[in-house]
Amino acid sequence: MKIGNSGLLAAWIALGVFSPSSPAQSIAATANQSSATNPYYGSVTAVAPSSDVLPLTLDDAVRLGLDNNLALTINRDRQKTASGQRLQALNTLLPNVTLQGQNGVHQYNLAAEGFTQGFISQIPGGGTEFTGAHLISQVTVTQGQLNLNQTLFNLSAIEQYRAAKVGESAAFYNMQSSRGLVVLNVATTYLQALSAGAQLDYARALLKTDQVLLNQVVAEHKAGTVARLDELRARVQYQTQQQTVIADENDFEKTKIALEREIGVPAGQKIQLTDTSPYAELEATSIEQAKQQAYATRQDYQSMLQQIRESQLSLGAAKHERLPNLSFGGFYGVQGVTGQVYHGVFAAQGQLEIPLFREARFRGDRETADAQLAGVLTQMADLKDKIDQQLRDSLLDVASQAVLVKVARSNLDLATTELDQSAQRFEAGIDDNLPVVQAQSTLANAQTQYVNTVYQYNQAKLGLARNLGIIDVQYQAYLKGAPPTASSGKTPLP
């Protein structure tokens, strides 16, 4: 039987939680999931499978997910892109120095430049000295020079660089948010695999009980103490439980395959989950405390703050396009006819550029920057409401699931006692095996419900940690039920 979490999953989707920019996305290991539609399902596999069984703890799975998950790899590349854009914006403000060398054959038409025989004859002494001079001349010239261009003052370019620098910080927080998503998804899939394994263990235990009961009924039927109906009923129950075990084995293997896909373990590698399904009650917190911590630690909130600042600087850059720009340029080098005497040449000049009329461009840039700033401010207002909603939902989920786990545990104990007493009555010959079969069905349902509620409780705690923005550093603490309340969980900028 599959571990059901469709109700919680559907509720989170309806709340808009499952988007790449939102910090409460949970990707469960369900059928037909593909990295083609969501990179969090994929990974980069760099090693070949081995014949040995790979022991895997929850911490190991999270570490491998952070190293190999496809979505995080993509977001690291995006962070590098933002860093490159910052350097491109900085280059406008830095000195631009180039070294240039040239050697070439040049042919000049002096007549085209005005050096006619009549003009030459007017030069003092030129009438005799330049007599017979060729008006078409050819020389080989060699020159080398060092060029320098430097922006001295361009307030618009300065603001653009500051905006690109803030954009790099926003990309960093987006990458950190992706880390939290990877931790949430990997931990959820690992817990689901543990739940599938626990369900399989319960099913196998019931199969052994059914085997014992079937053997006993067969023996008693041969002895003539029970009717054949009891034997048929026991055999049907045993074969039904066999089918359940086969289905649970299939589900368990599929959840491990999904886990391998998310963390970069190669296909065909056998893994063994060494952790057990954790259960611990979580310390209660108020909505105000949760909101205060979320504003301080959620990476998407910090990223939105950086985007607002970036838009403000971009707007400033658009306003300052009207200001004069001051720059300096020049060169120094040597030049001469190849093989003869070379002489130094240089130029140095300052340039003041005052834009007089570029009104369409200036207004267009400003309106675009205004619209961008208004857009991110609107998104920030929506994000605050979303944070409040997500935290309230998570706190309700944690509280309700904690109660459901206790009820499921009590039902499991009662169902176990019922089966034990029904089996004793059958063995004593007081009753036939119908109550035993019914008690086994009740116990199987109770076991499934208990496994599901423990899984959903752990999932709810991970969702709360994700909505607080601290899952990547405190997921183990939340699963164990005693999260540290003093730590902010923020990751410093590099």
SULRAKA-V413641 format. One record per backbone hydrogen bond with DSSP energy under -0.5 kcal/mol. CO is the residue of the C=O (numbers start at 0). NH is the residue of the N-H. Records with the same first field share a line. If there is no record, write none. Layout:
BEGIN
CO = NH, NH
END
This chain:
BEGIN
1 = 3
4 = 8
5 = 9
6 = 10
7 = 11
8 = 12
9 = 13
10 = 14
11 = 16
12 = 15
16 = 18, 23
18 = 21
21 = 24
25 = 27
27 = 29
29 = 32
33 = 36, 37
37 = 40
38 = 41, 70
41 = 69
42 = 44
43 = 45
52 = 54
53 = 271
55 = 273, 274
56 = 60
57 = 61
58 = 62
59 = 63
60 = 64
61 = 65
62 = 66
63 = 67
64 = 68
67 = 43
68 = 72
69 = 73
70 = 74
71 = 75
72 = 76
73 = 77
74 = 78
75 = 79
76 = 80
77 = 81
78 = 82
79 = 83
80 = 84
81 = 85
82 = 86
83 = 87
84 = 88
85 = 89
86 = 90
87 = 91
88 = 91
89 = 92, 93
94 = 96
95 = 148
97 = 146
99 = 144
101 = 142
103 = 105, 140
105 = 138
107 = 109, 136
108 = 112
109 = 114
110 = 113
113 = 115
115 = 119
116 = 120
117 = 121
118 = 121
119 = 122
122 = 125, 126
124 = 127, 128
125 = 129
127 = 130
129 = 132
134 = 109, 110, 136
136 = 107
138 = 105, 140
139 = 337
140 = 103
141 = 335
142 = 101
143 = 333
144 = 99
145 = 331
146 = 97
147 = 329
148 = 95
149 = 151, 327
152 = 325
153 = 157
154 = 158
155 = 159
156 = 160
157 = 161
158 = 162
159 = 163
160 = 164
161 = 165
162 = 166
163 = 167
164 = 168
165 = 169
166 = 170
167 = 171
168 = 172
169 = 173
170 = 174
171 = 175
172 = 176
173 = 177
174 = 178
175 = 179
176 = 180
177 = 181
178 = 182
179 = 183
180 = 184
181 = 185
182 = 186
183 = 187
184 = 188
185 = 189
186 = 190
187 = 191
188 = 192
189 = 193
190 = 194
191 = 195
192 = 196
193 = 197
194 = 198
195 = 199
196 = 200
197 = 201
198 = 202
199 = 203
200 = 204
201 = 205
202 = 206
203 = 207
204 = 208
205 = 209
206 = 210
207 = 211
208 = 212
209 = 213
210 = 214
211 = 215
212 = 216
213 = 217
214 = 218
215 = 219
216 = 220
217 = 221
218 = 222
219 = 223, 224, 225
220 = 223
226 = 229, 230
227 = 231
228 = 232
229 = 233
230 = 234
231 = 235
232 = 236
233 = 237
234 = 238
235 = 239
236 = 240
237 = 241
238 = 242
239 = 243
240 = 244
241 = 245
242 = 246
243 = 247
244 = 248
245 = 249
246 = 250
247 = 251
248 = 252
249 = 253
250 = 254
251 = 255
252 = 256
253 = 257
254 = 258
255 = 259
256 = 260
257 = 261
258 = 262
259 = 263, 264
265 = 268
269 = 53
271 = 55, 273
285 = 289
286 = 290
287 = 291
288 = 292
289 = 293
290 = 294
291 = 295
292 = 296
293 = 297
297 = 301
298 = 302
299 = 303
300 = 304
301 = 305
302 = 306
303 = 307
304 = 308
305 = 309
306 = 310
307 = 311
308 = 312
309 = 313
310 = 314
311 = 315
312 = 316
313 = 317
314 = 318
315 = 319
317 = 320
318 = 321
319 = 322
324 = 352
325 = 151, 152
326 = 350
327 = 149
328 = 348
329 = 147
330 = 346
331 = 145
332 = 344
333 = 143
334 = 342
335 = 141
336 = 339
342 = 334
344 = 332
346 = 330
348 = 328
350 = 326, 352
351 = 353
352 = 324, 354
357 = 361
358 = 362
359 = 363
360 = 364
361 = 365
362 = 366
363 = 367
364 = 368
365 = 369
366 = 370
367 = 371
368 = 372
369 = 373
370 = 374
371 = 375
372 = 376
373 = 377
374 = 378
375 = 379
376 = 380
377 = 381
378 = 382
379 = 383
380 = 384
381 = 385
382 = 386
383 = 387
384 = 388
385 = 389
386 = 390
387 = 391
388 = 392
389 = 393
390 = 394
391 = 395
392 = 396
393 = 397
394 = 398
395 = 399
396 = 400
397 = 401
398 = 402
399 = 403
400 = 404
401 = 405
402 = 406
403 = 407
404 = 408
405 = 409
406 = 410
407 = 411
408 = 412
409 = 413
410 = 414
411 = 415
412 = 416
413 = 417
414 = 418
415 = 419
416 = 420
417 = 421
418 = 422
419 = 423
420 = 424
421 = 425
422 = 426
423 = 427
424 = 429, 430
425 = 428
432 = 436
433 = 437
434 = 438
435 = 439
436 = 440
437 = 441
438 = 442
439 = 443
440 = 444
441 = 445
442 = 446
443 = 447
444 = 448
445 = 449
446 = 450
447 = 451
448 = 452
449 = 453
450 = 454
451 = 455
452 = 456
453 = 457
454 = 458
455 = 459
456 = 460
457 = 461
458 = 462
459 = 463
460 = 464
461 = 465
462 = 466
463 = 467
464 = 468, 469, 470
465 = 468
469 = 472, 473
470 = 474
473 = 477
474 = 478
475 = 479
476 = 480, 481
480 = 282
489 = 491
END
